Amino acid sequence: MSGMKRTLTVRYTDFRQCPNCEGRGDDGASWRPIPCRRCKGRGRLVTAVEVEDSKTGKLPQESYEFTATGEVYLIDFDLEDGEELEVVKPE
C-alpha cells in the first residue's frame, strides 16, 4: 500500500432547466413551497459529467453513468487491496 488516498473528482459540466418546476426549484405553490421532487430543489438537472481519477486521469465516459440529479455510478472500477478512495463532488 502506497499510503496515499486515491481521489475521484466529479465535475458537472452542463445543466438544463428542470422541466418539472421550470427552474424554480419548488412545486410553485406559494402557500406551501415544497422542493421539486425531480431536481430536489435545485431548479436544474445535470446533463454532462466528467470524472477524474488521481491515478489514471480523466475517465472515459463509458466507465461511468450518471443521473440527472448528479449521482455518479462507476462501471467495473477496481481498487487494489487496502487502497482508500475519496470522492470529491460539487455541492
C-alpha positions as CSV (number, residue, x, y, z in Angstrom):
1,M,0.0,0.0,0.0
2,S,1.4,3.4,-1.0
3,G,-0.2,5.3,1.9
4,M,-1.8,7.8,-0.5
5,K,-5.5,8.1,-0.8
6,R,-6.9,7.7,-4.3
7,T,-9.2,10.5,-5.3
8,L,-12.1,10.7,-7.8
9,T,-13.1,14.2,-8.6
10,V,-16.6,14.6,-10.1
11,R,-17.4,17.8,-12.2
12,Y,-20.8,18.7,-13.5
13,T,-20.1,20.3,-16.9
14,D,-23.5,21.0,-18.3
15,F,-27.0,21.6,-17.0
16,R,-30.6,22.2,-18.2
17,Q,-33.6,23.8,-16.6
18,C,-35.8,21.3,-14.7
19,P,-38.9,20.8,-16.9
20,N,-41.0,19.8,-13.8
21,C,-40.6,23.1,-11.9
22,E,-39.5,25.3,-14.8
23,G,-36.3,26.2,-12.9
24,R,-38.0,27.4,-9.7
25,G,-36.8,24.5,-7.5
26,D,-40.2,24.1,-5.9
27,D,-43.7,23.0,-6.7
28,G,-45.0,26.5,-7.4
29,A,-47.5,26.7,-4.5
30,S,-46.8,30.0,-2.7
31,W,-48.7,28.9,0.4
32,R,-46.6,25.7,0.8
33,P,-43.5,25.6,-1.3
34,I,-42.2,22.1,-1.4
35,P,-38.8,21.3,-3.1
36,C,-39.3,19.8,-6.6
37,R,-39.1,16.0,-6.5
38,R,-37.2,15.8,-9.8
39,C,-34.4,18.3,-9.3
40,K,-34.5,18.2,-5.4
41,G,-35.0,21.9,-5.2
42,R,-32.0,22.9,-7.4
43,G,-34.0,24.1,-10.4
44,R,-31.7,22.4,-12.8
45,L,-30.7,18.9,-13.9
46,V,-27.2,17.6,-14.7
47,T,-26.7,16.7,-18.4
48,A,-22.9,16.2,-18.5
49,V,-20.3,14.9,-16.1
50,E,-16.5,14.5,-16.0
51,V,-14.8,12.1,-13.6
52,E,-11.1,12.4,-12.9
53,D,-9.0,9.7,-11.1
54,S,-5.9,10.8,-9.3
55,K,-4.2,7.6,-10.5
56,T,-5.3,7.3,-14.2
57,G,-6.5,10.8,-15.1
58,K,-9.8,11.6,-16.8
59,L,-12.1,8.5,-17.0
60,P,-13.7,7.7,-20.4
61,Q,-17.5,8.2,-20.5
62,E,-18.0,4.5,-21.0
63,S,-16.6,3.8,-17.5
64,Y,-19.4,5.6,-15.6
65,E,-23.1,6.5,-15.7
66,F,-24.9,9.4,-14.0
67,T,-28.4,10.6,-13.1
68,A,-30.0,14.0,-13.8
69,T,-29.6,14.7,-10.1
70,G,-25.8,14.2,-10.3
71,E,-25.3,10.8,-8.8
72,V,-22.4,9.0,-10.5
73,Y,-22.1,5.2,-10.8
74,L,-18.8,3.7,-11.7
75,I,-18.7,0.7,-14.1
76,D,-16.1,-2.1,-13.5
77,F,-13.9,0.1,-11.2
78,D,-11.4,-1.9,-9.2
79,L,-9.3,-0.8,-6.2
80,E,-6.2,-2.6,-5.1
81,D,-6.3,-4.4,-1.7
82,G,-6.2,-1.9,1.1
83,E,-6.5,1.1,-1.2
84,E,-8.6,4.0,0.1
85,L,-10.8,6.0,-2.1
86,E,-12.1,9.6,-1.6
87,V,-14.8,11.0,-3.8
88,V,-14.9,14.8,-4.3
89,K,-18.1,16.2,-5.8
90,P,-19.6,19.6,-6.1
91,E,-22.3,20.7,-3.7
